[in-house]
Amino acid sequence: MAEGKIRWSDDEIGIFLEACLEELSAMTITSTCPKPQGYKNLIQKMKERIGRNLTKDQVKYIWCQCRKRWMLWTWLESKATGIGRDPITQAIVADDNWWEDKDQKKDGARVFKDSPLKHIDLHCAIFSGRTVVGNHSAVAGAAPAPPQQPTPRPNINISQLLAQQQNIATLGEFQVQEKARGQQMKLALRGDRLQRRVEVTQPVMPCTG
């Protein structure tokens, strides 16, 4: 596989975006890409968090891919006004003709047919201030253009979003611990019942004294 192009799981992309959010807060990411120090920090964080030794080119590649997918999803949302959403996955519900038309206009649009963009909140926090939809700039401060605007989203508090991500991870760890504790209690109870059963069925030896 070419330099910079490696496979990323959805979980790994989420971890990468969390790291980008931290760098955004630390102002080591500009309006288009990480600064030199931002690249260094992201390389170090990915080594610590997912165990990958990445090059600058590989970090730049996944950054550009995330930004590209976010722009594509934002464009699709601007075209999906009045179209329903799947109540479970939140994917855009449209017929094949609609998806074929959008895929012809934006190559790769069909990838979101069955499921929406993963980690939408993180993508939004990182890229929403520098997204282009159609021929209109969505950069903060640009003159408003009514056509082809992305779906409005609430303001995002970076610190709060990072705290929420940490709370989700902590809750998942707590649930795993509770499940393991429950299994241990069941095993202990089962062993106690077995011991009692053995004691009850143990034959009584006659006294020979």
Residue pairs with C-beta under 8 A, 6 or more apart in sequence:
3 55
3 57
3 58
4 55
4 57
4 58
4 60
4 61
5 58
5 61
6 52
6 58
8 16
8 62
10 118
10 119
12 50
13 62
13 66
13 118
13 119
14 118
14 119
14 122
15 46
15 49
15 50
16 42
16 46
16 50
16 62
16 66
17 66
17 119
17 122
17 123
17 126
18 122
18 162
18 165
19 41
19 42
19 45
19 46
19 49
20 29
20 34
20 42
20 63
20 66
20 122
20 126
21 122
21 125
21 126
21 158
21 161
21 162
22 45
22 162
23 29
23 34
23 38
23 41
23 42
24 125
24 126
24 158
25 158
25 159
25 162
26 38
26 41
28 34
28 35
28 37
28 38
28 41
29 35
29 38
29 126
31 129
31 130
31 139
32 130
33 60
33 63
33 64
34 42
34 59
34 60
34 63
39 56
39 59
39 60
42 54
42 59
43 54
43 55
43 56
43 59
46 52
46 54
46 59
47 53
47 54
66 123
66 126
66 127
67 127
69 117
69 123
70 117
70 123
70 124
70 126
70 127
70 131
71 127
71 131
71 132
71 133
72 106
72 108
72 109
72 112
73 112
73 116
73 117
73 120
73 123
74 131
74 133
74 138
74 150
74 151
75 106
75 109
75 133
75 134
75 148
75 150
76 92
76 102
76 106
76 109
76 112
77 92
77 150
77 151
78 133
78 134
78 148
78 149
78 150
78 151
79 102
79 148
80 92
80 94
83 92
83 93
83 94
83 98
84 93
85 91
85 92
85 93
86 93
89 114
89 115
89 116
90 116
91 112
91 113
91 114
91 115
91 116
92 112
92 113
92 116
99 109
99 110
99 113
100 110
102 109
102 110
103 109
103 110
117 123
121 156
121 161
122 161
122 165
124 153
124 156
125 156
125 158
125 161
128 138
128 153
128 156
129 139
129 140
130 138
130 139
130 140
131 138
131 139
131 150
132 138
132 139
133 148
133 149
133 150
134 147
134 148
135 148
136 145
136 147
136 148
136 149
137 145
138 149
138 150
